[in-house]
Amino acid sequence: MEIIGRVKKLFETQKFDSGFRKREIVLTTEEPYPQNILIEFIQDKVDLLENIRSKDKIKIFINIRGREWTNPEGIIKYFNSIQGWKIEEIGSSKKTSAISPSLSSDDFDDLPF
């Protein structure tokens, strides 16, 4: 699955004593009713967020995870999380200029038609 949107917020990396790392990002979808989606990146996937900035338009490939937890009173609760595992920039001026050089009408003077 994937989600496309603009970066609204990028949180700092959280490091735990166990060596576990997590970093979260909020992506705002661009649709008639925009949604603010919290996505977490864990362990080595945290590094994917190094070059991401606020307001970047990106596509994040995700997995949905669910887990069960029993609270101290014995009541079972269920939680979901959205984990990112790949990011693609969309409409980046850096990528566009590198991929598609500008062409002028002079570039087509030697065409046979």
Summary of the structure (lengths in Angstrom):
residues: 113
radius of gyration: 20.5
end to end distance: 45.1
largest distance: 81.1
contacts: 247
relative contact order: 0.20
helix: 16%
strand: 49%
